[in-house]
Amino acid sequence: MSNSPQASTISINGKDRYHEPAPEHINVEEFRKVVMSRRSVRKFTSKPIPQTVVDDCLDMALLAPCSSGLQPWEFYVVRTPAKKAKLVKACMSQLAAKTASELIVCVARTDRVEEFSRKMLREWPMPDVPTLVKRYYQLIPYNYAPGPLNSFAMVKKAAFAVGGLVAPVPRGPYTSSEVQLWAAKSTALACENLVLAFRAHGYDTCMMEGFDEVRVRKLLKLEDAAFPVMVVGAGERADDGVFWPQVRFERELFVHEV
Ligand SMILES: Cc1cc2nc3c(=O)[nH]c(=O)nc-3n(C[C@H](O)[C@H](O)[C@H](O)COP(=O)(O)O)c2cc1C
């Protein structure tokens, strides 16, 4: 599935090149309003979110950038009342979970690298897969396979450490925890898209990692290679849904020009 309606082909230095123009006239003030009005909302009204809105927000989540384009995420919209009640409990009965109209468990997966690499090559959005791209997706499953007890990972780490003495080399992800981190990074980016999309539609959210992972895994019957990164509660903000003003420390603590 490709997502570039404006795309065309142009000629650069006599060669045909894919061309996807940067859209103009995006209203940055509207974007700023979305970013600045997003707050973690811990109390929602009982107003349901229309299904079309939920679907649109999930679709925007799926457009988040993802490492190697491999989309290592899944989103479980938990609706069945019995399952939802269990999920609320697993979220330590936080008010944000109890009052949310929708609860979405955002899951990272480390076990679809090979499958999705093959899918990428099968569904490459241009007539010919460039040789480098083909090689990349043929190699990547080996790269991200830690092996039993991280055995492959340790060999790769050692080999790259030696190679790294003379040139820049990738230092991971090799071990299973590095591969988990790899999947969690992209999944968290999708979560941010999700919450901003809800805000843009006039709804609010609370990201939650305060949940019992064992119970959430059991509820969703997650395999070992899938793990919940966060639960997103969503709904309409109650009048007293934001508990205090947003706190951000001085910019100088975080932004460095070097
Ligand atoms: C990964 C992550 C996990 C969080 N987990 C919880 C949680 O379990 N419960 C909760 O009330 N808020 C949770 N939050 C919300 C943070 O407390 C909140 O983002 C932070 O205090 C800043 O407030 P703001 O989101 O309104 O800017 C979480 C946020 C993130 C990013």
The ligand as an ORCA input file, in Angstrom:
! r2SCAN-3c Opt
* xyz 0 1
  C       5.717      6.388     28.097
  C       4.769      7.140     28.974
  C       4.113      6.488     29.997
  C       3.202      7.167     30.796
  N       2.492      6.472     31.748
  C       1.537      7.100     32.439
  C       0.699      6.376     33.317
  O       0.798      5.181     33.485
  N      -0.253      7.063     33.978
  C      -0.447      8.405     33.820
  O      -1.339      8.977     34.470
  N       0.329      9.118     32.970
  C       1.296      8.496     32.275
  N       2.064      9.194     31.374
  C       1.828     10.605     31.182
  C       2.953     11.448     31.770
  O       2.864     11.450     33.174
  C       2.836     12.842     31.178
  O       3.068     12.771     29.803
  C       3.808     13.828     31.799
  O       3.543     14.016     33.149
  C       3.768     15.173     31.090
  O       2.448     15.705     31.048
  P       1.725     16.066     29.668
  O       1.610     14.781     28.892
  O       0.377     16.593     30.060
  O       2.571     17.041     28.953
  C       2.974      8.528     30.589
  C       3.646      9.191     29.560
  C       4.520      8.511     28.750
  C       5.187      9.230     27.619
*
